[in-house]
Amino acid sequence: MAEIKGTRPSPGSSAREQTPDRGAIADWFARAHPVPRQAMSEWANHGIALLPLGERFDAIRVPGRLVHAAVGTTRAEVVEQALADWLHGPVICDTRTGSGCYYALVAPDAAWEGPGDRLRTGTYLAVPRIGKQVSPVTYWAVPPQRRGQLCDPAHLHALLATAETLKAIDP
């Protein structure tokens, strides 16, 4: 995946409003770590940082097969665009297993009753560096566009419900 790119500014808006501030976004994520400088160092040296869940954000882990069924394809660019359109928040993809897993980042107090595992306090998540992709294994399927931006679990639930509906229609 390429570097995060902002959308083209529309008339009457400034480019600053449209282009993600990678430094502010990285700082926000790094502050999830007990030692934020360590997170920055991990990104610089390895392209990912292990960040604790539960304070700034949680993650909902969804098997790739469910996401692909809901979107109707396994084509990465189509899946990524659909996730961006539905969730309006950051999603990490980890391809180390089968069809991979997607991690939708959500607020720690957000309700979740859908398919997929809610990962909370006591769990660390490999979070890719903000900006240029380094790892083909763990990457931003939907990069964050601003600090503090998270997915709405209701939107994720609605997207995954389409997979269940499609499965019932076309077994």
Backbone as a printed PyTorch tensor [residue, N CA C, xyz], in Angstrom:
tensor([[[  0.8340,  -1.1630,   0.0000],
         [  0.0000,   0.0000,   0.0000],
         [  0.8800,   1.2270,   0.0000]],

        [[  0.4600,   2.2540,  -0.6550],
         [  1.2560,   3.4560,  -0.8020],
         [  1.1350,   4.3560,   0.4160]],

        [[  1.8680,   5.4630,   0.3470],
         [  1.7790,   6.4460,   1.4210],
         [  0.3650,   6.9460,   1.5620]],

        [[  0.0440,   7.4190,   2.7630],
         [ -1.2640,   8.0260,   2.9960],
         [ -1.3400,   9.2770,   2.1410]],

        [[ -2.4140,   9.4140,   1.4190],
         [ -2.6090,  10.6060,   0.6120],
         [ -3.9360,  11.2220,   0.9720]],

        [[ -3.9440,  12.5040,   1.1260],
         [ -5.1870,  13.2080,   1.4030],
         [ -6.0150,  13.3240,   0.1420]],

        [[ -7.2850,  13.5850,   0.3070],
         [ -8.1290,  13.7900,  -0.8410],
         [ -7.8520,  15.1610,  -1.4130]],

        [[ -8.1740,  15.3450,  -2.6630],
         [ -7.9680,  16.6290,  -3.2990],
         [ -8.8780,  17.6640,  -2.6450]],

        [[ -8.3110,  18.8430,  -2.3070],
         [ -9.1360,  19.8640,  -1.6640],
         [-10.2660,  20.3150,  -2.5750]],

        [[-11.4310,  20.4790,  -2.0020],
         [-12.5620,  20.9840,  -2.7720],
         [-12.5180,  22.5050,  -2.7340]],

        [[-13.2040,  23.1620,  -3.6770],
         [-13.2200,  24.6130,  -3.6610],
         [-13.7270,  25.1140,  -2.3160]],

        [[-13.0500,  26.1170,  -1.7890],
         [-13.4720,  26.6950,  -0.5210],
         [-12.8640,  26.0290,   0.6920]],

        [[-12.0560,  24.9730,   0.4790],
         [-11.3960,  24.3360,   1.6100],
         [ -9.8970,  24.4570,   1.4140]],

        [[ -9.1670,  24.3650,   2.4980],
         [ -7.7200,  24.4630,   2.3870],
         [ -7.1230,  23.0660,   2.3000]],

        [[ -5.9420,  22.9880,   1.7090],
         [ -5.2480,  21.7030,   1.6110],
         [ -4.9340,  21.1750,   3.0100]],

        [[ -4.6850,  22.0690,   3.9680],
         [ -4.3760,  21.6510,   5.3300],
         [ -5.5290,  20.8740,   5.9450]],

        [[ -6.7770,  21.2280,   5.6000],
         [ -7.9350,  20.5190,   6.1340],
         [ -8.0470,  19.1200,   5.5450]],

        [[ -7.4880,  18.9110,   4.3520],
         [ -7.6640,  17.6610,   3.6240],
         [ -6.5070,  16.6790,   3.7940]],

        [[ -5.2910,  17.1700,   4.0770],
         [ -4.1230,  16.3130,   4.1510],
         [ -3.9020,  15.8520,   5.5900]],

        [[ -3.7710,  14.5460,   5.7910],
         [ -3.5520,  14.0590,   7.1560],
         [ -2.2550,  14.6110,   7.7360]],

        [[ -2.2740,  14.9760,   8.9850],
         [ -1.0850,  15.4140,   9.6960],
         [ -0.4660,  14.1660,  10.3100]],

        [[  0.4400,  13.5340,   9.5630],
         [  1.0170,  12.2580,   9.9910],
         [  1.6800,  12.3440,  11.3560]],

        [[  2.3500,  13.4870,  11.6240],
         [  3.0230,  13.6470,  12.9110],
         [  2.0410,  13.6310,  14.0740]],

        [[  0.9390,  14.3550,  13.9270],
         [ -0.0720,  14.4020,  14.9950],
         [ -0.7400,  13.0460,  15.1670]],

        [[ -0.9840,  12.3600,  14.0550],
         [ -1.6120,  11.0340,  14.1220],
         [ -0.6670,  10.0460,  14.8120]],

        [[  0.6050,  10.0470,  14.3980],
         [  1.5810,   9.1430,  15.0050],
         [  1.7380,   9.4380,  16.4960]],

        [[  1.7640,  10.7140,  16.8570],
         [  1.8830,  11.0890,  18.2620],
         [  0.6920,  10.5660,  19.0650]],

        [[ -0.5070,  10.6900,  18.5100],
         [ -1.7020,  10.2240,  19.2040],
         [ -1.6100,   8.7230,  19.4630]],

        [[ -1.2260,   7.9630,  18.4430],
         [ -1.0920,   6.5140,  18.6210],
         [  0.0510,   6.1840,  19.5770]],

        [[  1.1790,   6.8600,  19.4480],
         [  2.3340,   6.5790,  20.3040],
         [  1.9890,   6.7850,  21.7750]],

        [[  1.1100,   7.7220,  22.0690],
         [  0.7440,   7.9980,  23.4550],
         [ -0.1270,   6.8920,  24.0670]],

        [[ -0.4990,   5.9020,  23.2860],
         [ -1.1560,   4.7150,  23.8400],
         [ -0.1310,   3.8590,  24.5770]],

        [[  1.1370,   4.0030,  24.1850],
         [  2.2240,   3.2280,  24.7760],
         [  2.6700,   3.8790,  26.0890]],

        [[  3.0310,   3.0850,  27.1100],
         [  3.4980,   3.6780,  28.3670],
         [  4.7430,   4.5550,  28.1840]],

        [[  5.5340,   4.2440,  27.1430],
         [  6.7250,   5.0380,  26.8120],
         [  6.5930,   5.4220,  25.3300]],

        [[  5.9350,   6.5350,  25.0430],
         [  5.6740,   6.9040,  23.6460],
         [  6.9220,   6.9240,  22.7590]],

        [[  8.0670,   7.3000,  23.3010],
         [  9.2860,   7.3160,  22.4890],
         [  9.6730,   5.9160,  22.0380]],

        [[  9.3240,   4.9150,  22.8290],
         [  9.6120,   3.5400,  22.4230],
         [  8.7680,   3.1610,  21.2150]],

        [[  7.4990,   3.5700,  21.1990],
         [  6.6450,   3.2970,  20.0390],
         [  7.2210,   3.9630,  18.7970]],

        [[  7.6600,   5.2080,  18.9390],
         [  8.2570,   5.9200,  17.7970],
         [  9.5080,   5.1890,  17.3100]],

        [[ 10.3100,   4.6990,  18.2470],
         [ 11.5210,   3.9620,  17.8980],
         [ 11.1810,   2.6520,  17.1830]],

        [[ 10.1610,   1.9480,  17.6620],
         [  9.7440,   0.6950,  17.0140],
         [  9.2910,   0.9630,  15.5830]],

        [[  8.5290,   2.0400,  15.3640],
         [  8.1200,   2.3790,  14.0020],
         [  9.3300,   2.6830,  13.1250]],

        [[ 10.2650,   3.4570,  13.6650],
         [ 11.4500,   3.8350,  12.8860],
         [ 12.3060,   2.6140,  12.5400]],

        [[ 12.4450,   1.6890,  13.4830],
         [ 13.3320,   0.5410,  13.2830],
         [ 12.6780,  -0.6760,  12.6510]],

        [[ 11.3640,  -0.8490,  12.8730],
         [ 10.7120,  -2.0780,  12.4240],
         [  9.4760,  -1.8580,  11.5520]],

        [[  8.9700,  -0.6350,  11.5040],
         [  7.7740,  -0.3580,  10.7000],
         [  6.4730,  -0.6390,  11.4230]],

        [[  6.5390,  -1.2830,  12.5830],
         [  5.3550,  -1.5190,  13.4190],
         [  5.7320,  -1.2770,  14.8730]],

        [[  4.7400,  -0.9580,  15.6750],
         [  4.9410,  -0.8140,  17.1150],
         [  3.8640,  -1.6260,  17.8140]],

        [[  4.2340,  -2.2870,  18.8940],
         [  3.2520,  -3.0160,  19.6950],
         [  2.6450,  -2.0360,  20.6860]],

        [[  1.3460,  -1.7810,  20.5110],
         [  0.6590,  -0.8160,  21.3610],
         [ -0.4000,  -1.5160,  22.2040]],

        [[ -0.4950,  -1.1250,  23.4740],
         [ -1.5040,  -1.7240,  24.3490],
         [ -2.8940,  -1.1920,  24.0230]],

        [[ -3.8460,  -2.0740,  24.0890],
         [ -5.2350,  -1.6870,  23.8640],
         [ -5.8870,  -1.3630,  25.1980]],

        [[ -7.0190,  -0.6740,  25.1170],
         [ -7.8210,  -0.4680,  26.3040],
         [ -7.9180,   0.9480,  26.8130]],

        [[ -6.9290,   1.7930,  26.4960],
         [ -7.0280,   3.1730,  26.9740],
         [ -7.4180,   4.1270,  25.8650]],

        [[ -6.6480,   4.1820,  24.8210],
         [ -6.9560,   5.0800,  23.6980],
         [ -7.9120,   4.4260,  22.7080]],

        [[ -7.7220,   3.1380,  22.5050],
         [ -8.5460,   2.4240,  21.5290],
         [ -8.5280,   0.9400,  21.8230]],

        [[ -9.5490,   0.2550,  21.3320],
         [ -9.6340,  -1.1980,  21.3060],
         [ -9.6040,  -1.6060,  19.8350]],

        [[ -9.6320,  -2.8910,  19.5900],
         [ -9.6870,  -3.3850,  18.2170],
         [-10.7110,  -4.5090,  18.1390]],

        [[-11.3970,  -4.5520,  17.0210],
         [-12.2870,  -5.6770,  16.7340],
         [-11.6260,  -6.4680,  15.6150]],

        [[-11.2700,  -7.7220,  15.9420],
         [-10.6000,  -8.5960,  14.9730],
         [-11.6560,  -9.3650,  14.1960]],

        [[-11.6290,  -9.2060,  12.8840],
         [-12.6040,  -9.8610,  12.0220],
         [-11.8430, -10.7080,  11.0000]],

        [[-12.1620, -11.9950,  10.8940],
         [-11.5060, -12.8250,   9.8850],
         [-11.7230, -12.2610,   8.4790]],

        [[-10.6850, -12.3480,   7.6830],
         [-10.7620, -11.8420,   6.3130],
         [-11.9020, -12.4370,   5.5220]],

        [[-12.2140, -13.7150,   5.7570],
         [-13.2880, -14.3560,   4.9830],
         [-14.6220, -13.6470,   5.1990]],

        [[-14.8700, -13.1370,   6.4170],
         [-16.1240, -12.4090,   6.6790],
         [-16.1370, -11.0630,   5.9680]],

        [[-15.0150, -10.3620,   6.0320],
         [-14.9260,  -9.0690,   5.3480],
         [-15.0590,  -9.2700,   3.8390]],

        [[-14.3650, -10.2610,   3.3040],
         [-14.4110, -10.5120,   1.8640],
         [-15.8140, -10.9170,   1.4120]],

        [[-16.5070, -11.7010,   2.2340],
         [-17.8900, -12.0870,   1.8980],
         [-18.8010, -10.8630,   1.8960]],

        [[-18.6160,  -9.9670,   2.8640],
         [-19.4570,  -8.7690,   2.9420],
         [-19.2080,  -7.8340,   1.7690]],

        [[-17.9530,  -7.7350,   1.3640],
         [-17.5870,  -6.8240,   0.2790],
         [-17.7960,  -7.4860,  -1.0840]],

        [[-17.7550,  -8.8110,  -1.1220],
         [-17.9840,  -9.5330,  -2.3740],
         [-16.7350,  -9.7500,  -3.2040]],

        [[-15.5620,  -9.5640,  -2.6030],
         [-14.3120,  -9.7680,  -3.3310],
         [-13.1610,  -9.9060,  -2.3520]],

        [[-12.0520, -10.4510,  -2.8540],
         [-10.8170, -10.4890,  -2.0750],
         [ -9.8060,  -9.4820,  -2.6100]],

        [[-10.1620,  -8.7500,  -3.6580],
         [ -9.2490,  -7.7550,  -4.2460],
         [ -8.9810,  -6.6470,  -3.2270]],

        [[ -7.7220,  -6.5250,  -2.8330],
         [ -7.3310,  -5.6230,  -1.7470],
         [ -7.8090,  -4.1950,  -1.9540]],

        [[ -7.6410,  -3.6480,  -3.1450],
         [ -8.0180,  -2.2420,  -3.3520],
         [ -9.5260,  -2.0300,  -3.2180]],

        [[-10.3240,  -3.0220,  -3.6130],
         [-11.7810,  -2.9220,  -3.4850],
         [-12.1840,  -3.0770,  -2.0150]],

        [[-11.5760,  -4.0420,  -1.3360],
         [-11.8670,  -4.2600,   0.0830],
         [-11.5140,  -3.0060,   0.8800]],

        [[-10.3440,  -2.4570,   0.6280],
         [ -9.9010,  -1.2690,   1.3570],
         [-10.8370,  -0.0820,   1.1300]],

        [[-11.2680,   0.1150,  -0.1130],
         [-12.1850,   1.2260,  -0.3950],
         [-13.5360,   1.0000,   0.2850]],

        [[-14.0220,  -0.2320,   0.2600],
         [-15.3020,  -0.5320,   0.9200],
         [-15.2000,  -0.2970,   2.4280]],

        [[-14.1010,  -0.7310,   3.0360],
         [-13.9160,  -0.5080,   4.4700],
         [-13.8510,   0.9830,   4.7850]],

        [[-13.1560,   1.7270,   3.9570],
         [-13.0770,   3.1820,   4.1640],
         [-14.4590,   3.8140,   4.0510]],

        [[-15.2250,   3.3980,   3.0510],
         [-16.5640,   3.9660,   2.8270],
         [-17.5290,   3.6110,   3.9570]],

        [[-17.4400,   2.3930,   4.4680],
         [-18.3730,   1.9420,   5.5040],
         [-17.9750,   2.3970,   6.8960]],

        [[-16.6800,   2.3180,   7.2120],
         [-16.2590,   2.4670,   8.6070],
         [-15.7780,   3.8620,   8.9910]],

        [[-15.3000,   4.6300,   8.0340],
         [-14.8380,   6.0020,   8.2930],
         [-13.8120,   6.0680,   9.4150]],

        [[-12.9880,   5.0370,   9.5150],
         [-11.9680,   5.0100,  10.5580],
         [-10.8660,   4.0290,  10.1950]],

        [[ -9.8220,   3.9840,  11.0030],
         [ -8.6500,   3.1790,  10.6780],
         [ -8.8610,   1.6730,  10.8570]],

        [[ -8.2990,   0.9300,   9.8960],
         [ -8.3790,  -0.5290,   9.9060],
         [ -7.0000,  -1.0700,   9.5390]],

        [[ -6.5330,  -2.0110,  10.3250],
         [ -5.2590,  -2.6730,  10.0770],
         [ -5.5430,  -4.0370,   9.4780]],

        [[ -4.7490,  -4.4290,   8.4890],
         [ -4.8450,  -5.7680,   7.9060],
         [ -3.5820,  -6.5380,   8.2670]],

        [[ -3.7720,  -7.7700,   8.6990],
         [ -2.6610,  -8.6630,   9.0310],
         [ -2.8530,  -9.9230,   8.2040]],

        [[ -1.9390, -10.1760,   7.2770],
         [ -2.1010, -11.2820,   6.3250],
         [ -1.3250, -12.5360,   6.7060]],

        [[ -0.9170, -12.6570,   7.9560],
         [ -0.1030, -13.8180,   8.3430],
         [ -0.8630, -15.1340,   8.3750]],

        [[ -2.1990, -15.1000,   8.3710],
         [ -2.9680, -16.3490,   8.4020],
         [ -3.9610, -16.3770,   7.2480]],

        [[ -4.1080, -17.4980,   6.6190],
         [ -5.1160, -17.7210,   5.5820],
         [ -5.5200, -16.4860,   4.8140]],

        [[ -6.7840, -16.0970,   4.9650],
         [ -7.2680, -14.9000,   4.2630],
         [ -7.0130, -13.6490,   5.0850]],

        [[ -6.2620, -13.7920,   6.1770],
         [ -5.8910, -12.6410,   6.9800],
         [ -6.9610, -12.2370,   7.9710]],

        [[ -6.6370, -11.2190,   8.7330],
         [ -7.5660, -10.6330,   9.6930],
         [ -7.5400,  -9.1250,   9.5270]],

        [[ -8.6720,  -8.5300,   9.8080],
         [ -8.7870,  -7.0720,   9.8080],
         [ -9.0580,  -6.6430,  11.2400]],

        [[ -8.4430,  -5.5500,  11.6230],
         [ -8.6010,  -4.9980,  12.9620],
         [ -9.1760,  -3.5930,  12.8250]],

        [[-10.4490,  -3.4550,  13.1340],
         [-11.0890,  -2.1410,  13.1230],
         [-10.8260,  -1.5090,  14.4900]],

        [[-10.2500,  -0.3250,  14.4980],
         [ -9.9320,   0.3460,  15.7480],
         [-11.1480,   1.1330,  16.2140]],

        [[-11.5540,   0.8850,  17.4510],
         [-12.7760,   1.4760,  18.0200],
         [-12.4780,   2.0760,  19.3870]],

        [[-13.3750,   2.9010,  19.8610],
         [-13.2400,   3.4930,  21.1910],
         [-13.3450,   2.4030,  22.2560]],

        [[-12.5920,   2.5350,  23.3350],
         [-12.6360,   1.5110,  24.3950],
         [-14.0160,   1.3190,  25.0090]],

        [[-14.8480,   2.3560,  25.0040],
         [-16.1790,   2.2360,  25.6120],
         [-17.2780,   1.9340,  24.5950]],

        [[-16.8960,   1.6880,  23.3430],
         [-17.8880,   1.4170,  22.3010],
         [-18.4830,   0.0190,  22.4810]],

        [[-19.7830,  -0.0860,  22.2770],
         [-20.4750,  -1.3790,  22.3930],
         [-20.1570,  -2.2490,  21.1790]],

        [[-20.0410,  -3.5660,  21.4190],
         [-19.8320,  -4.5120,  20.3140],
         [-20.4900,  -5.8310,  20.6510]],

        [[-21.3910,  -6.2790,  19.7610],
         [-22.0820,  -7.5540,  19.9410],
         [-22.0360,  -8.3910,  18.6670]],

        [[-21.2070,  -8.0090,  17.7170],
         [-21.2080,  -8.6820,  16.4220],
         [-20.1840,  -9.7890,  16.3210]],

        [[-20.0320, -10.3230,  15.0920],
         [-19.0150, -11.3520,  14.8640],
         [-17.6250, -10.7250,  14.9630]],

        [[-16.6690, -11.5120,  15.2840],
         [-15.3150, -10.9940,  15.4590],
         [-15.0250, -10.8570,  16.9420]],

        [[-13.7520, -10.7990,  17.2750],
         [-13.3250, -10.7380,  18.6700],
         [-13.0010,  -9.3160,  19.0710]],

        [[-13.5170,  -8.9020,  20.2110],
         [-13.1940,  -7.5920,  20.7750],
         [-11.8920,  -7.7460,  21.5530]],

        [[-10.8660,  -7.0040,  21.1780],
         [ -9.5830,  -7.0330,  21.8670],
         [ -9.4910,  -5.7920,  22.7410]],

        [[ -9.1580,  -6.0090,  24.0310],
         [ -9.2050,  -4.9250,  25.0160],
         [ -7.9170,  -4.8680,  25.8290]],

        [[ -8.0510,  -4.2750,  27.0050],
         [ -6.9470,  -4.1580,  27.9540],
         [ -6.2850,  -5.5200,  28.1490]],

        [[ -4.9750,  -5.5110,  28.2080],
         [ -4.2230,  -6.7600,  28.3590],
         [ -3.7580,  -7.3270,  27.0330]],

        [[ -4.1480,  -6.6920,  25.9350],
         [ -3.7700,  -7.1420,  24.6020],
         [ -2.9280,  -6.0560,  23.9380]],

        [[ -1.8990,  -6.4900,  23.2190],
         [ -1.0770,  -5.5760,  22.4310],
         [ -1.3600,  -5.8350,  20.9590]],

        [[ -1.4020,  -4.7650,  20.1870],
         [ -1.6780,  -4.8700,  18.7580],
         [ -0.4970,  -4.3140,  17.9800]],

        [[ -0.0880,  -5.0220,  16.9290],
         [  0.9550,  -4.5260,  16.0340],
         [  0.3430,  -3.4340,  15.1640]],

        [[  0.7640,  -2.1970,  15.3940],
         [  0.2240,  -1.0410,  14.6800],
         [  1.2890,  -0.5450,  13.7070]],

        [[  0.9500,  -0.5220,  12.4120],
         [  1.9240,  -0.0580,  11.4150],
         [  2.2700,   1.4210,  11.5870]],

        [[  3.4270,   1.7600,  11.0840],
         [  3.8560,   3.1560,  11.0700],
         [  2.8640,   3.9730,  10.2420]],

        [[  2.6470,   5.1960,  10.6450],
         [  1.7910,   6.1090,   9.8880],
         [  2.6150,   6.5970,   8.7030]],

        [[  2.0590,   6.5110,   7.5200],
         [  2.7820,   6.9530,   6.3300],
         [  3.1650,   5.7870,   5.4520]],

        [[  4.3680,   5.8340,   4.9400],
         [  4.8350,   4.8410,   3.9750],
         [  4.8020,   3.4390,   4.5500]],

        [[  4.1920,   2.5240,   3.7810],
         [  4.1050,   1.1200,   4.2140],
         [  5.4760,   0.4810,   4.1710]],

        [[  5.7900,  -0.2680,   5.2020],
         [  7.0590,  -0.9740,   5.2710],
         [  6.8350,  -2.4740,   5.1590]],

        [[  5.7900,  -2.9770,   5.7880],
         [  5.5470,  -4.4130,   5.8630],
         [  4.4150,  -4.8300,   4.9320]],

        [[  4.6330,  -5.8760,   4.1230],
         [  3.5320,  -6.4050,   3.3190],
         [  2.6200,  -7.3180,   4.1400]],

        [[  2.9960,  -7.5810,   5.3940],
         [  2.2660,  -8.5030,   6.2460],
         [  1.2390,  -7.7810,   7.1140]],

        [[  1.6390,  -6.7010,   7.7470],
         [  0.7400,  -5.9060,   8.5820],
         [  0.7720,  -4.4770,   8.0570]],

        [[ -0.3890,  -4.0060,   7.6170],
         [ -0.4320,  -2.6750,   6.9930],
         [ -1.7840,  -2.0210,   7.2420]],

        [[ -1.8530,  -0.7230,   6.9810],
         [ -3.1100,   0.0170,   7.1060],
         [ -3.9790,  -0.2830,   5.8880]],

        [[ -5.0610,  -1.0240,   6.0830],
         [ -6.0460,  -1.2080,   5.0080],
         [ -6.7850,   0.1070,   4.8160]],

        [[ -7.0610,   0.7880,   5.9360],
         [ -7.6390,   2.1380,   5.9170],
         [ -6.8010,   2.9680,   6.8890]],

        [[ -5.9500,   3.8360,   6.3620],
         [ -5.1110,   4.6500,   7.2420],
         [ -5.9320,   5.6990,   7.9930]],

        [[ -5.5080,   6.0350,   9.2080],
         [ -6.2010,   7.1010,   9.9320],
         [ -5.9680,   8.4370,   9.2310]],

        [[ -6.9850,   9.2690,   9.1990],
         [ -6.8890,  10.5550,   8.5190],
         [ -6.7180,  11.7270,   9.4780]],

        [[ -6.9600,  11.4840,  10.7650],
         [ -6.7710,  12.5340,  11.7670],
         [ -6.5740,  11.8740,  13.1260]],

        [[ -5.9680,  12.6170,  14.0380],
         [ -5.6930,  12.0690,  15.3740],
         [ -7.0150,  11.7830,  16.0920]],

        [[ -7.0500,  10.6550,  16.7680],
         [ -8.2300,  10.2830,  17.5330],
         [ -9.3540,   9.6680,  16.7100]],

        [[ -9.1910,   9.5770,  15.4010],
         [-10.2390,   9.0100,  14.5490],
         [-10.3300,   7.5000,  14.7770]],

        [[-11.5500,   7.0150,  15.0240],
         [-11.7840,   5.5910,  15.2250],
         [-13.0210,   5.1590,  14.4590]],

        [[-13.1870,   3.8660,  14.2710],
         [-14.3420,   3.3130,  13.5550],
         [-15.5740,   3.3050,  14.4450]],

        [[-16.7230,   3.3660,  13.8080],
         [-18.0030,   3.2170,  14.5040],
         [-18.3770,   1.7360,  14.4370]],

        [[-18.4360,   1.0450,  15.5870],
         [-18.7490,  -0.3810,  15.5660],
         [-20.1080,  -0.6980,  14.9400]],

        [[-21.0610,   0.2270,  15.0110],
         [-22.3690,  -0.0070,  14.3830],
         [-22.2220,  -0.1470,  12.8740]],

        [[-21.3100,   0.6240,  12.2870],
         [-21.0780,   0.5200,  10.8430],
         [-20.4160,  -0.8060,  10.4930]],

        [[-19.4830,  -1.2480,  11.3420],
         [-18.8480,  -2.5510,  11.1160],
         [-19.8850,  -3.6600,  11.2250]],

        [[-20.7390,  -3.5730,  12.2200],
         [-21.7900,  -4.5800,  12.3920],
         [-22.7010,  -4.6230,  11.1610]],

        [[-23.0770,  -3.4530,  10.6450],
         [-23.9410,  -3.3930,   9.4540],
         [-23.2460,  -4.0110,   8.2410]],

        [[-21.9630,  -3.7220,   8.0720],
         [-21.2190,  -4.2980,   6.9500],
         [-21.1740,  -5.8180,   7.0650]],

        [[-20.8510,  -6.3240,   8.2320],
         [-20.7510,  -7.7720,   8.4170],
         [-22.1120,  -8.4610,   8.3110]],

        [[-23.1720,  -7.7540,   8.6280],
         [-24.5230,  -8.3110,   8.4840],
         [-24.8310,  -8.5830,   7.0130]],

        [[-24.2440,  -7.8060,   6.1090],
         [-24.4700,  -8.0650,   4.6820],
         [-23.8690,  -9.4050,   4.2820]],

        [[-22.7580,  -9.7940,   4.9100],
         [-22.1540, -11.0920,   4.6070],
         [-23.0930, -12.2150,   5.0180]],

        [[-23.7100, -12.0770,   6.1820],
         [-24.6570, -13.0900,   6.6540],
         [-25.8700, -13.1670,   5.7280]],

        [[-26.3560, -12.0240,   5.2870],
         [-27.5030, -11.9910,   4.3730],
         [-27.1300, -12.6510,   3.0520]],

        [[-25.9710, -12.3240,   2.5220],
         [-25.5350, -12.9190,   1.2530],
         [-25.3580, -14.4240,   1.3800]],

        [[-24.8360, -14.8900,   2.5240],
         [-24.6460, -16.3160,   2.7540],
         [-26.0080, -17.0330,   2.7760]],

        [[-27.0140, -16.3940,   3.3490],
         [-28.3400, -16.9920,   3.4330],
         [-29.0020, -17.0550,   2.0520]],

        [[-28.7170, -16.0610,   1.2130],
         [-29.3070, -16.0160,  -0.1290],
         [-28.6080, -16.9820,  -1.0670]],

        [[-27.2850, -17.0450,  -0.9930],
         [-26.4950, -17.8380,  -1.9090],
         [-25.6050, -18.8030,  -1.1260]],

        [[-26.1810, -19.9190,  -0.6230],
         [-25.4150, -20.8400,   0.2090],
         [-24.2970, -21.5330,  -0.5090]]])
